[in-house]
Amino acid sequence: MPTTSPQRSLELWGGLECTVVRIQDSYRNQIEETGHHRRLQDLDAIAALGIRTLRYPVLWETVAPDRPEACDWRWHDARLQRLRELGIAPIAGLVHHGSGPRYTSLLDPAFPDLLARHAERVAQRYPWITRFTPVNEPLTTARFSALYGHWYPHGRDVATMLRALYHECRGTLLAMRAIRRVTPEAQLIQTEDMGKVFSMPNLRHQADYENERRWLSFDLLCGRIDRRHSWHQAFLEAGISEAQLAEFVDAPCAPDIIGINHYLTSERFLDRRIRDYPEPFHPNGHPRYVDVQAVRVPQVDGLTGPDLRLREVWERYRLPIAVTEVHHGGARDDQLRWLKQVWDAAAGLKQEGVDMRAVTVWSLLGCVDWNSLLIERNGFYESGAFDVRCDPPRATAVAGAVKSLAHTGDFDHPALDGLGWWQRDDRYLAPVPREGEPRVIRTHRKLLITGSTGTLGRAFARICESRHLQHELLGRADMDIADPASVQAALLRHRPWAVINTAGYVRVADAAKEPERCFRENSVGAEVLAKACAELGIPYVTFSSDLVFDGSLGRPYVESDAVAPVGIYGQSKAEAERRVLQACPDHALVIRTSAFFGPWDRHNFVHLALREVAAGRPFEASDGVMVSPTYVPDLVHSTLDLVTDHEKGIWHLANPGMVSWYEFARQAAQQAGLDPGLVRRSADAGRAVTALSSERGLILPGFTNALQRYFRENTLPWEAQEGSRAVA
């Protein structure tokens, strides 16, 4: 008889980042910030991936924000009804990193009873829901809210943290009792972040302390915190009585499924040797030791990872386990690698006999500002299976992986041939001497990049190296892109999984003198590559320019605006677009960009301007032409994400923001600490706006942010040279 593989027997769940957190007197709602509050159709897109179980919010703060009895169910009614129609079973979350509505808090003795009343109302209104998470990650929330002071009520001591944790867990106990009075078969899916702390020997006491603390929410709910428990006395000293603890011992509320959330930041390493670490990781006061991601230090190699943490949970509780959050906020290839690693870890444990039930793809719609734990409002967005910066949200390669997991129990992508940053030797915070060759994965699946002598081609090679994407960077001697025979031979020789064409004629001012050469390199070459990629079914990316527009529209151009090039260079790019999309409509991505500048070359506008100003010489720039400067690292990273996602058609990639060349140079000089007065307006014949915006999605950070990062990342001095330069 055929047997079911562990991958196929694992369930695939999904989840939406839905935190409603209070910081001082302000609330943040991730459902609003990712736009899901206004898009019912998101649920249809999720269902199309094959997900049939979804962690979904029915949050207390959004149902009854002002008074316990004043409930507004309209938003939830519409969405939960749609989930029923789609055949998706929700796991209802009632409090997600919150402290409750304004009339209560984690330190309010009435919090548990009030939460139970909300839970009972949810069960009565939606009696068909059978799985609940009354409080998401209670220990993590208690730490961030009552020990570290990040979130309301902003406590900063252990006793306050323990009181908050007690109220959350008692709220969970009472909530499940109330729910089960309505729905006797209701299950508790109790989630918690699960990591581990490692240390140098002289900090082992601190690591042991934190490693015992990590179990507190599960231990409390399972009735384990009796007089023999190492934290029993700490609870008493925090004001939690023997009788209050005994309530859990006498009538435990053990989870039906333990939900484990594990991130690359969940495992930590403690070290007193502060000077051995880069300054950003130094502590700002007591205690005097660094607390860094464990994967960043070599001392714990082989001791970290989701499989080890999940096995510890199983050995301690012997209860069914689900991974209830899998999310990584990095580059698309690392998102795929992390999902694959966690899925394979869970499947492997299931094969060993661990009662693993499911893996949950978290943040399906991404999340906002979690890199600052929601404390800062920078709009820092991390995409998930969908990118909500696009309207409607755009499916990413993660969505493709989810769909494959749902239908086959596995997925593949060429990006998986590389190692995640947490697996490579360059991840360490300090150089580590290594014996032998660095760990690599050999594969025939490579990117092919043209333009080895150009700024953009070299930038792609550099960033592919940093992202562990195997690639070949070719020059004219390796492949003449305008020669069909040369292109076909190179593609058959390298067999790439995608082609990125950065080659072409770039001397805009000289194009009118060499129109034939300009069209051959920009139009013919791009078309020849497109035809060859179309024949082989290879994704293809080529670059166009804002100069396909004449600048007369008076606003930034979007993808659907009609092209109207003025000069030869713009005409060659417009013709390239037409030919490429005609030759390769199913696989070609044409990226229009503008005025790019980067930290690794001297041949960009910012470097030229700063070189002159640093030498005390005037620098002239046009104040009549408005552009969208584009930071090369952002352009390359986003392009790699898009080709990984198999996007096609025309896409505008520029850092949002519109400035004249003159203002661009002034801002750069000012940020460099130079005299912006040396930047002078050149004589302009007229005004034009060739800035780019996008109707497909603004996926690059803003211009101001990009310029700030340029100064942090620039590797080249602004050497003084003779002669000034005017830029039109």
C-alpha positions in Angstrom: 0.0 0.0 0.0 1.3 3.5 -0.7 2.2 5.5 2.4 1.6 9.2 3.0 4.9 11.1 3.2 5.4 13.2 6.4 5.3 16.3 4.2 1.9 15.5 2.9 0.6 14.5 6.3 1.6 17.9 7.7 -1.2 20.4 7.5 -0.5 23.8 6.0 -2.0 26.7 7.9 -1.8 30.4 7.2 -1.9 33.5 9.3 -2.2 37.3 9.1 0.0 39.6 11.2 -2.9 41.2 13.2 -1.2 42.8 16.2 -3.2 45.6 17.9 -0.8 47.1 20.4 -1.0 50.1 22.6 2.1 52.3 23.0 1.5 55.1 25.5 -1.9 56.4 24.5 -1.7 55.4 20.9 -2.8 52.1 19.3 -1.3 50.4 16.2 -3.3 47.9 14.2 -1.5 45.8 11.7 -4.7 44.8 9.9 -5.2 48.5 9.1 -1.5 49.1 8.3 -1.4 46.3 5.8 -4.7 47.4 4.3 -6.6 44.1 5.0 -9.3 46.0 6.9 -10.6 47.3 3.5 -10.0 44.3 1.3 -12.4 41.4 1.7 -11.0 39.9 -1.5 -7.7 39.1 0.3 -9.5 36.0 1.7 -10.3 34.7 -1.8 -6.6 35.2 -2.8 -5.6 33.2 0.3 -8.0 30.4 -0.4 -6.7 30.2 -4.0 -3.3 29.1 -2.5 -4.9 26.0 -1.0 -4.9 27.1 2.7 -7.8 25.7 4.6 -6.9 26.8 8.2 -6.2 30.4 8.9 -5.2 32.2 12.1 -7.6 35.1 12.1 -8.3 38.0 14.4 -11.5 38.6 16.3 -9.7 41.0 18.6 -11.2 42.4 21.7 -9.8 45.9 21.0 -11.5 46.1 17.7 -14.9 44.5 18.7 -15.4 46.5 21.9 -12.9 49.3 22.1 -14.9 51.7 24.4 -17.1 49.6 26.6 -17.4 45.8 27.1 -21.1 45.8 26.1 -20.7 48.1 23.1 -19.7 45.5 20.4 -19.4 46.2 16.7 -19.3 42.9 14.8 -19.9 44.2 11.3 -16.3 43.9 10.0 -15.9 40.4 11.5 -19.3 39.2 10.4 -18.5 39.8 6.8 -15.0 38.3 6.9 -15.9 35.2 9.0 -18.9 34.5 6.7 -16.6 34.7 3.7 -14.2 32.3 5.3 -17.1 29.8 5.8 -18.1 30.2 2.2 -14.5 29.5 1.1 -14.1 26.5 3.3 -11.4 28.0 5.5 -11.5 27.2 9.2 -10.4 30.1 11.4 -8.3 29.9 14.5 -9.8 32.9 16.3 -7.3 35.2 18.0 -8.8 37.4 20.8 -5.8 39.4 22.0 -2.6 39.6 19.9 0.2 41.4 21.7 -2.3 43.8 23.1 -3.2 45.0 26.6 -6.9 45.0 25.9 -9.1 48.0 25.2 -8.6 51.3 27.1 -10.8 50.3 30.0 -8.4 47.5 31.1 -4.7 46.5 30.8 -2.4 43.5 31.5 -2.0 44.7 35.1 -5.8 45.0 35.7 -7.0 42.2 38.1 -10.3 42.4 36.1 -8.5 41.6 32.8 -9.1 37.8 32.9 -12.8 38.1 33.6 -13.3 40.8 31.0 -11.5 38.7 28.4 -13.6 35.7 29.2 -16.7 37.8 28.6 -15.4 38.8 25.2 -14.5 35.1 24.4 -18.0 34.0 25.3 -19.6 36.6 23.0 -17.3 35.4 20.2 -18.3 31.8 20.7 -22.0 32.7 20.9 -21.9 34.8 17.7 -19.7 32.3 15.8 -20.6 28.8 17.2 -19.0 27.1 14.2 -15.5 28.2 15.2 -13.8 25.4 17.1 -10.2 26.6 17.5 -9.1 29.6 19.6 -6.0 31.5 20.7 -7.3 33.8 23.5 -3.9 35.4 24.0 -1.1 35.2 21.5 2.4 34.7 22.9 1.6 35.6 26.5 5.2 35.4 27.8 6.6 37.4 24.9 3.9 40.0 25.3 4.5 40.2 29.1 8.2 40.6 28.5 7.8 43.4 25.9 5.0 45.2 27.8 6.0 44.7 31.4 9.7 43.9 31.6 11.3 45.8 28.7 8.8 48.7 28.6 8.2 48.7 24.9 4.4 48.4 24.9 1.7 49.4 27.3 1.6 49.4 30.3 5.4 49.9 29.9 6.6 48.1 33.0 10.2 47.4 33.6 10.7 44.8 36.3 10.3 41.0 36.8 7.4 41.3 39.3 5.4 43.4 36.8 6.1 40.9 34.0 4.9 38.0 36.2 1.7 39.8 37.1 1.0 40.5 33.5 1.7 36.9 32.5 -0.6 35.6 35.2 -3.5 37.8 34.0 -2.9 36.7 30.4 -2.9 33.0 31.4 -5.8 33.2 33.7 -7.6 35.1 31.0 -6.9 32.2 28.7 -8.2 29.7 31.3 -11.4 31.6 31.9 -11.8 32.3 28.2 -11.6 28.6 27.3 -14.1 27.7 30.0 -16.5 30.3 28.7 -16.0 29.2 25.1 -16.5 25.5 26.0 -19.8 26.3 27.7 -21.0 27.3 24.2 -18.8 25.0 22.1 -17.8 22.0 24.1 -15.4 20.6 21.5 -13.5 23.9 21.2 -9.7 23.6 21.2 -7.0 25.8 22.6 -4.2 26.5 20.2 -1.7 28.2 22.5 1.1 30.1 20.8 4.5 31.3 22.1 7.8 32.4 20.7 10.3 29.6 21.4 14.0 30.2 21.3 17.0 29.5 23.6 19.7 31.6 25.2 23.4 30.6 24.9 26.3 32.3 26.6 30.0 32.3 27.5 30.7 30.4 30.7 30.7 33.5 32.9 27.1 34.3 32.0 25.7 30.8 32.2 23.6 31.8 35.2 21.8 34.4 33.1 21.3 32.0 30.2 20.0 29.3 32.6 17.6 31.9 34.1 16.2 32.9 30.7 15.9 29.4 29.5 13.8 28.4 32.5 11.7 31.6 32.0 10.9 30.7 28.4 8.6 27.9 29.5 6.4 29.9 31.9 3.3 30.4 29.9 3.0 26.7 29.0 4.0 25.6 32.5 1.4 27.8 34.0 -1.4 26.6 31.7 -0.3 22.9 32.1 -0.5 23.2 35.9 3.3 22.7 36.5 4.0 25.7 38.6 3.6 24.2 42.0 5.9 24.5 45.1 8.6 22.5 43.4 8.8 24.8 40.3 11.9 27.0 40.1 9.8 30.1 39.5 7.1 29.4 42.2 8.7 31.7 44.7 9.2 34.5 42.1 5.4 34.4 41.4 4.7 34.7 45.2 7.1 37.6 45.5 5.3 39.3 42.6 2.0 39.2 44.5 0.5 36.1 42.9 -0.8 34.0 45.8 -0.6 30.2 46.4 -4.3 30.0 45.8 -4.1 31.8 42.5 -1.3 29.4 41.3 -3.2 26.4 42.7 -6.1 27.2 40.3 -3.9 26.1 37.4 -2.5 23.1 39.3 -6.0 21.9 40.3 -7.6 22.5 36.9 -5.0 22.9 34.2 -5.8 24.5 30.8 -3.3 22.5 28.8 -3.2 23.4 25.1 -4.8 21.0 22.7 -2.1 22.0 20.3 1.1 23.9 21.4 1.8 26.6 18.8 5.5 27.4 18.4 6.7 30.6 16.8 10.4 30.5 16.0 12.4 33.3 14.4 16.1 33.8 13.6 16.0 36.4 16.4 14.6 33.9 18.9 17.9 32.4 19.8 20.3 34.6 21.6 24.0 34.7 22.7 25.3 36.6 25.8 28.9 37.7 26.0 30.8 40.1 28.3 33.5 40.7 25.8 31.8 43.8 24.5 34.8 45.1 22.5 34.8 42.0 20.3 31.4 43.1 18.8 30.6 46.0 16.4 29.4 49.1 18.2 25.7 48.9 17.3 25.6 45.7 19.4 27.1 47.3 22.5 24.7 47.6 25.5 23.6 51.1 26.7 24.1 50.5 30.4 23.6 47.7 32.9 24.0 44.8 32.5 27.3 45.1 30.8 27.1 42.3 28.2 26.0 42.0 24.6 22.9 40.1 23.7 23.0 39.1 20.0 21.4 36.6 17.6 23.0 33.3 18.4 23.5 32.5 14.7 25.8 35.5 14.5 28.5 33.8 16.7 30.4 30.6 15.9 30.4 29.2 19.5 26.9 27.8 19.1 27.3 26.3 15.6 25.1 23.2 15.5 23.1 24.1 18.6 20.5 26.4 17.0 17.6 25.9 14.6 13.9 25.1 14.5 14.3 21.4 14.7 16.2 21.5 18.0 13.7 23.9 19.6 10.7 21.9 18.5 12.2 18.7 19.8 12.7 20.4 23.2 9.1 21.3 23.3 8.0 17.8 22.5 10.3 16.2 25.1 9.0 18.6 27.8 5.2 18.4 27.2 4.5 15.5 24.8 1.5 17.4 23.4 0.6 17.9 19.8 2.7 20.7 18.2 2.1 23.1 15.3 4.5 25.7 14.0 2.2 28.7 14.2 4.4 31.4 12.6 7.0 31.0 9.9 8.1 34.4 8.6 11.4 36.0 7.5 11.6 39.6 6.6 14.7 39.5 4.4 15.3 39.1 0.6 12.9 36.9 -1.3 15.4 34.0 -1.7 16.0 34.0 2.1 12.2 34.0 2.7 12.0 30.8 0.6 15.0 29.2 2.3 13.6 29.8 5.8 10.2 28.5 4.9 11.8 25.4 3.4 14.0 24.8 6.4 11.2 25.1 8.9 8.8 22.9 6.9 11.5 20.2 6.5 12.3 20.4 10.2 8.7 19.8 11.1 8.3 17.0 8.5 11.5 15.3 9.8 10.3 15.4 13.4 7.0 14.0 12.4 8.8 11.1 10.7 10.6 10.5 14.0 7.3 10.2 15.8 6.8 13.7 17.1 3.1 14.7 17.0 3.6 17.6 14.6 0.3 18.8 13.2 0.9 21.8 11.0 3.2 24.6 9.8 1.8 28.1 9.5 2.9 30.5 6.8 2.7 33.7 8.8 2.3 37.3 7.7 0.7 36.3 4.5 0.1 40.0 3.8 3.3 41.1 5.4 3.9 43.4 8.3 4.9 47.0 9.1 7.6 48.3 11.4 8.3 45.0 13.2 12.0 45.7 12.7 11.5 48.3 15.6 9.0 46.1 17.5 6.3 48.6 16.3 7.9 51.4 18.5 8.9 53.6 15.5 6.5 54.6 12.7 8.8 54.4 9.7 6.5 52.4 7.4 9.1 49.7 7.1 7.2 46.9 5.2 8.1 43.3 5.0 6.2 41.4 2.4 4.9 37.8 2.8 3.0 35.6 0.4 1.5 38.8 -1.0 3.0 42.3 -1.3 0.3 44.8 -0.3 2.3 47.8 -1.7 0.6 46.7 -4.9 -3.1 47.1 -5.6 -4.4 44.5 -5.5 -1.8 42.7 -3.4 0.7 40.9 -5.6 1.5 37.2 -5.1 5.2 36.7 -4.5 7.3 33.6 -4.9 6.3 32.7 -1.3 2.7 32.4 -2.6 4.0 30.0 -5.2 5.7 28.0 -2.5 2.6 27.9 -0.3 0.5 26.7 -3.2 2.9 23.9 -3.9 3.1 22.9 -0.3 -0.7 22.8 0.0 -1.0 20.5 -3.1 2.2 18.4 -3.0 3.8 18.8 0.5 7.0 20.3 -1.0 8.3 23.1 -3.2 11.3 24.0 -5.3 12.9 27.2 -6.6 16.4 27.9 -7.9 16.9 30.3 -5.0 16.9 27.2 -2.7 20.2 26.1 -4.2 21.9 28.9 -2.2 22.4 29.1 1.6 20.4 31.5 3.8 22.5 34.3 5.4 22.2 32.5 8.7 24.0 29.4 7.2 26.9 31.2 5.6 30.3 32.0 7.1 29.9 35.7 6.5 27.1 35.9 9.0 29.4 36.2 12.0 29.8 39.6 13.7 33.6 39.1 13.8 35.8 37.4 11.3 36.2 33.7 12.1 39.2 31.7 11.0 38.0 28.6 9.1 39.8 25.5 8.0 39.1 24.3 4.5 36.7 25.7 1.9 33.7 27.7 2.9 30.4 25.8 2.8 28.7 26.2 -0.6 26.1 24.4 -2.6 27.1 23.6 -6.2 24.3 23.9 -8.8 23.8 24.3 -12.4 20.9 26.7 -11.8 22.4 30.1 -12.2 21.4 33.7 -13.1 23.1 35.0 -16.2 23.9 38.7 -16.0 25.1 40.8 -19.0 27.2 43.9 -18.8 30.3 43.0 -16.9 32.0 46.4 -17.4 29.0 48.5 -16.4 27.9 49.9 -13.1 24.6 48.0 -13.0 26.1 44.7 -14.0 28.8 44.8 -11.4 26.2 45.8 -8.8 24.1 42.8 -9.6 27.1 40.5 -9.3 28.0 42.0 -5.9 24.5 41.7 -4.5 24.0 38.2 -6.0 27.1 37.2 -4.1 25.8 38.7 -0.9 22.4 36.9 -1.4 24.1 33.6 -2.3 22.5 33.5 -5.7 24.8 31.7 -8.1 25.4 33.7 -11.2 27.6 34.3 -14.3 28.5 37.9 -15.2 29.3 38.1 -18.9 30.9 40.7 -21.1 30.9 41.3 -24.8 33.7 38.8 -25.3 31.6 36.1 -23.6 28.3 36.9 -25.5 27.4 39.6 -28.0 23.8 40.3 -27.2 23.1 41.6 -30.7 24.3 38.4 -32.3 21.7 35.6 -32.2 24.3 32.8 -32.6 26.4 34.2 -29.8 23.4 34.5 -27.5 22.1 31.0 -28.3 25.5 29.5 -27.6 25.9 31.3 -24.3 22.4 30.3 -23.1 23.0 26.7 -24.0 26.4 26.7 -22.3 25.2 28.3 -19.1 21.6 27.2 -19.0 20.5 30.0 -16.6 17.1 30.0 -14.8 16.8 33.7 -15.6 18.7 36.3 -17.6 19.3 39.9 -16.4 20.4 42.2 -19.2 22.3 45.3 -17.9 24.3 45.8 -21.1 23.7 48.6 -23.5 24.6 52.0 -24.8 24.7 54.4 -21.9 26.3 57.6 -23.2 23.1 59.7 -23.6 24.8 62.8 -24.9 26.7 60.9 -27.6 23.7 58.9 -28.9 22.8 61.4 -31.6 26.4 61.1 -33.0 26.2 57.3 -33.0 22.5 56.4 -33.6 23.2 53.1 -35.3 25.4 51.8 -32.5 23.0 53.1 -29.9 20.1 51.2 -31.5 22.1 48.1 -32.0 23.2 47.8 -28.4 19.9 49.0 -26.8 17.2 47.8 -29.1 18.5 45.0 -31.2 20.5 43.4 -28.4 17.6 43.5 -26.0 15.3 41.9 -28.7 17.8 39.1 -29.6 18.0 38.1 -25.9 14.3 38.3 -25.5 13.7 36.0 -28.5 16.2 33.5 -27.2 14.7 33.5 -23.7 11.2 33.1 -25.1 12.3 30.0 -27.1 13.8 28.4 -24.0 11.1 29.6 -21.5 13.6 31.6 -19.5 12.5 34.6 -17.4 14.2 37.7 -18.8 14.8 41.2 -17.3 16.0 44.2 -19.2 16.3 47.9 -18.3 14.7 51.0 -19.8 14.8 54.6 -18.9 12.7 57.6 -17.8 13.9 59.2 -21.1 11.2 57.3 -23.0 9.1 60.2 -21.9 9.4 63.8 -23.0 8.7 65.3 -19.6 5.7 67.4 -20.7 3.0 65.6 -18.6 3.8 67.7 -15.6 3.6 64.8 -13.1 5.6 61.6 -12.5 4.9 59.0 -15.2 3.4 55.6 -14.5 3.7 52.4 -16.5 0.6 52.9 -18.6 1.5 56.4 -19.8 2.3 56.6 -23.5 5.9 56.9 -24.4 7.1 60.0 -26.2 10.9 60.0 -26.5 12.7 63.1 -27.6 16.3 62.1 -28.2 18.0 59.1 -29.9 18.8 57.4 -26.6 15.2 57.6 -25.4 14.0 56.4 -28.8 16.3 53.4 -28.7 14.9 52.4 -25.2 11.3 52.9 -26.3 12.0 50.7 -29.3 13.6 48.1 -27.1 10.6 48.0 -24.9 8.3 47.4 -27.8 10.4 44.7 -29.3 11.1 42.8 -26.1 7.4 42.7 -25.0 6.4 41.5 -28.5 9.1 38.8 -28.6 8.8 37.6 -25.1 5.4 38.5 -23.6 5.2 35.7 -21.1 8.6 35.9 -19.6 10.0 39.4 -20.0 10.2 42.1 -17.3 11.1 45.6 -18.5 12.2 47.9 -15.7 12.2 51.6 -16.2 14.5 53.4 -13.9 15.9 56.9 -13.5 19.0 58.8 -12.4 20.6 56.0 -10.5 23.4 56.5 -7.9 25.2 54.0 -5.8 28.0 53.6 -3.3 30.4 51.5 -5.4 31.3 53.6 -8.4 32.6 57.0 -9.3 30.5 57.5 -12.4 27.3 58.7 -10.9 25.8 62.2 -10.3 26.2 62.3 -6.5 29.8 61.3 -6.6 30.6 63.8 -9.3 28.8 66.6 -7.4 30.5 65.8 -4.1 33.9 65.6 -5.7 33.7 69.1 -7.1 32.1 70.6 -3.9 34.7 68.9 -1.7 37.4 70.5 -3.8 35.9 73.9 -3.3 34.8 74.2 -6.9 31.3 75.3 -8.1 29.0 72.5 -9.4 26.3 73.4 -11.9 23.1 71.4 -12.2 19.7 71.9 -13.8 16.8 73.2 -11.7 14.4 72.7 -14.6 14.4 68.9 -14.9 12.6 66.9 -12.2 13.8 63.3 -11.7 13.3 60.3 -9.4 16.8 59.4 -8.2 17.2 55.6 -7.8 19.6 54.1 -5.3 21.4 51.2 -7.1 21.3 48.7 -4.2 17.6 49.2 -3.8 17.1 48.8 -7.6 19.1 45.6 -7.7 17.5 44.0 -4.6 14.0 44.7 -5.8 14.8 43.5 -9.3 16.1 40.2 -7.9 12.9 39.9 -5.8 10.7 40.5 -8.9 12.6 38.0 -11.1 12.3 35.5 -8.3 8.6 36.1 -8.3 8.5 35.6 -12.1 7.0 39.0 -12.7 6.6 40.3 -16.2 5.6 43.4 -18.2 6.8 47.0 -17.6 7.6 48.1 -14.0 8.8 51.5 -12.8 11.5 51.2 -10.1 12.7 54.4 -8.5 13.0 55.6 -5.0 9.7 57.6 -4.4 10.4 61.3 -4.4 10.9 63.9 -7.0 13.7 66.5 -7.1 15.6 68.6 -9.6 19.2 67.8 -10.4 20.1 71.0 -8.6 18.2 70.1 -5.5 19.6 66.6 -5.6 23.1 67.9 -5.6 22.3 70.4 -2.8 20.8 67.7 -0.5 23.8 65.5 -1.1 26.3 68.2 -0.3 24.4 69.2 2.8 24.3 65.6 4.1 28.0 65.2 3.4 28.7 68.2 5.6 29.9 70.3 2.6 28.9 73.7 1.4 25.6 73.5 -0.5 26.2 77.0 -1.7 28.7 75.8 -4.2 25.9 74.0 -6.0 24.7 76.5 -8.7 21.8 76.5 -11.1 22.7 76.0 -14.7 20.9 77.9 -17.5 17.8 75.9 -18.4 16.0 76.0 -21.7 12.7 74.9 -20.1 11.1 72.7 -17.5 10.4 68.9 -17.7 9.3 66.2 -15.3 10.7 62.8 -16.2 10.2 61.5 -12.7 8.7 58.0 -12.3 5.9 56.7 -10.1 4.2 53.3 -10.3 0.6 52.0 -10.6 1.9 48.5 -10.1 3.5 49.2 -6.7 6.0 51.5 -5.0 8.3 48.9 -3.7 11.5 50.9 -3.1 12.1 53.0 0.0 11.8 56.7 -0.2 14.5 59.0 -1.8 15.4 60.6 1.5 16.0 57.3 3.2 18.1 56.1 0.2 20.3 59.2 0.2 20.9 58.7 4.0 22.0 55.1 3.3 24.2 56.2 0.5 26.4 58.1 3.0 26.5 55.2 5.4 27.4 52.7 2.6 29.6 54.7 0.3 33.0 53.1 -0.1 34.8 55.7 -2.3 36.4 59.0 -1.4 35.4 62.2 -3.2 38.8 62.8 -4.7 39.5 66.3 -6.0 40.1 66.5 -9.8 40.5 69.3 -12.2 37.5 70.7 -14.0 33.8 71.2 -13.1 30.9 69.5 -14.7 27.4 70.8 -15.5 24.6 68.3 -15.6 21.4 68.9 -17.5 
